Amino acid sequence: MENDQGKTPGLSASEQQEVHESQPPRAAVLHEIIRTEGDHELERSVAALWWSALAAGLTMGLSLMAMGLFNSRLPEGEASKVIASLGYSAGFLAVILARQQLFTENTLTAVLPVMTKPTLTNAGRLLRLWGVVLAGNLVGTLLVSYVMLHLPIFDSKTDAAFLEIGRKVMENDMGQMFSKGIISGWMIATMVWMIPSLESAKVWVIILITYLMALGDFTHIVVGSAETSYLVWAGELSWRDFWVAFAGPTLAGNIIGGSFIFALISHAQIRSESGKPPEEKPAAARSKKT
């Protein structure tokens, strides 16, 4: 029951403070957390971005490795796919928890500073970040898939499972690569948006989102490059098909899903809310003081 002021009666000052602290952060707070992180990423040197992105590309090989190991040791059937899809989360968990540079994360974090202050300088900083991180991620995935194929690490059954994973990706035509890439980019952006408000549940959020991506066979430029480049190194896929049929449409879909859908709508929501309270100063004026 509430009193005249709309508050529950009988609460001490410390209890009221506890209620205040237990409230989830507003969307504007999440926006500012991610925007600040994105601004920090835009300021990093090319060398720092490159080595972090290269490490992320190598680490994302864990997703292919885990799925291949699961598939090679489980009986054939749809039930096995449900279990094996958990392996897809391995690379994302390692990359995100290790704070390495993953391109699809930056379709949200690095875009918000540009949407907040859309200048040519910020746009140039964004393209610089995207170019370096994407190149580092792809070089890392190409290296790890080459090593997984050519070094005597896995048995023949696991090698066959790696090939089958790549073939499954290439069953999509260019339109499907693009459409599924949009969903994948949107899901990653959703995950990035959720993490700051669910710090203690970060691991479970990453597993849930990426597991659903695997079950839905949605295309992801970084994981997919490890999966499909394995086919290239094995002689089953040409480099032209790798870039034109897979990488191009998937990359475009990921960017549209993460940047032009999720990030743009989220930013528009915050801009709309910031203009409502007439007694507060405009967001632009507040940001100049901070």
Residue pairs with C-beta under 8 A, 6 or more apart in sequence:
1 8
1 9
2 8
2 9
3 9
7 16
11 19
24 197
25 33
25 196
25 197
27 266
27 269
27 270
27 273
28 270
28 273
28 274
30 193
30 196
30 197
31 112
31 266
31 267
31 270
33 196
34 108
34 109
34 112
34 192
34 193
34 196
35 109
35 112
35 113
35 116
37 109
38 106
38 108
38 109
38 110
38 111
38 112
38 113
39 113
41 49
41 101
41 106
41 109
41 110
41 129
42 110
42 113
42 122
42 125
42 126
42 129
44 129
46 128
46 132
49 101
49 129
49 132
49 133
49 136
50 132
50 135
50 136
51 136
52 99
52 100
52 101
52 133
52 136
53 100
53 101
53 102
53 103
53 132
53 133
53 134
53 135
53 136
53 137
53 140
54 136
54 137
54 139
54 140
55 98
55 100
55 101
55 140
56 95
56 100
56 101
56 102
56 136
56 137
56 140
56 222
57 136
57 137
57 138
57 139
57 140
57 141
57 142
57 143
57 144
57 222
57 226
58 140
58 141
58 143
58 144
59 91
59 94
59 95
59 98
59 100
59 140
60 91
60 92
60 95
60 102
60 137
60 140
60 141
60 144
60 222
60 223
60 226
61 91
61 140
61 141
61 144
61 145
61 148
61 226
62 90
62 91
62 94
63 87
63 88
63 89
63 90
63 91
63 92
63 223
63 226
64 91
64 144
64 145
64 148
64 162
64 165
64 223
64 226
64 227
64 230
65 87
65 90
65 148
66 86
66 87
66 88
66 90
66 91
67 84
67 85
67 87
67 88
67 161
67 165
67 214
68 87
68 154
68 158
68 161
68 162
68 165
69 87
69 154
69 158
69 161
70 80
70 83
70 84
70 86
70 87
71 80
71 84
71 161
71 164
71 165
72 155
72 157
72 158
72 160
72 161
74 80
74 83
74 84
81 215
82 215
85 211
85 214
85 215
86 207
86 211
86 214
87 214
88 210
88 211
88 213
88 214
88 223
89 206
89 207
89 210
89 211
89 214
91 223
92 102
92 206
92 210
93 203
93 206
93 207
93 210
95 102
96 102
96 105
96 195
96 202
96 206
97 202
97 203
97 206
101 133
101 136
101 137
102 133
102 137
102 222
103 130
103 133
103 134
103 137
103 221
103 222
103 254
104 184
104 185
104 188
104 189
104 220
104 221
104 222
104 254
104 258
105 188
105 192
106 129
106 130
106 133
107 185
107 188
107 189
107 254
107 255
107 257
107 258
107 259
107 263
108 188
108 189
108 192
108 193
108 258
108 259
108 262
108 263
109 192
110 126
110 129
110 130
111 126
111 258
111 259
111 263
112 263
112 266
112 267
113 122
113 126
114 122
114 123
114 125
114 126
115 263
115 264
115 267
116 267
134 221
134 251
137 221
137 222
137 225
138 221
138 222
138 225
138 247
141 222
141 223
141 225
141 226
141 229
142 225
142 226
142 229
144 226
145 225
145 226
145 227
145 229
145 230
145 233
146 229
146 233
147 153
148 154
148 162
148 230
149 159
149 162
149 230
149 233
149 234
150 233
154 162
162 227
162 230
163 230
163 231
163 234
163 236
165 227
165 230
166 227
166 228
166 230
166 231
166 236
166 237
167 231
167 236
168 217
169 217
169 219
169 224
169 227
169 228
169 246
170 228
170 231
170 237
170 241
170 245
170 246
172 180
172 217
172 219
173 245
174 244
174 245
174 248
174 249
175 249
176 219
177 219
177 245
177 246
177 249
177 250
177 253
178 249
178 250
178 252
178 253
179 253
180 216
180 217
180 218
180 219
180 250
180 253
181 218
181 219
181 220
181 221
181 249
181 250
181 251
181 252
181 253
181 254
181 256
181 257
182 253
182 254
182 256
182 257
182 261
183 216
183 218
183 253
183 257
184 213
184 218
184 219
184 220
184 250
184 253
184 254
184 257
185 253
185 254
185 255
185 256
185 257
185 258
185 259
185 261
185 262
186 257
186 258
186 261
186 262
187 209
187 212
187 213
187 218
187 257
188 209
188 213
188 220
188 254
188 257
188 258
189 257
189 258
189 259
189 261
189 262
189 263
190 209
190 262
191 205
191 206
191 209
191 210
193 262
193 266
194 205
195 202
195 205
195 206
198 205
213 220
219 246
219 250
219 253
219 254
220 250
220 254
221 247
221 250
221 251
221 254
224 246
224 247
224 250
225 242
225 246
225 247
228 237
228 242
228 246
229 242
231 237
231 242
232 238
232 239
232 242
271 283
274 282
274 283
275 282
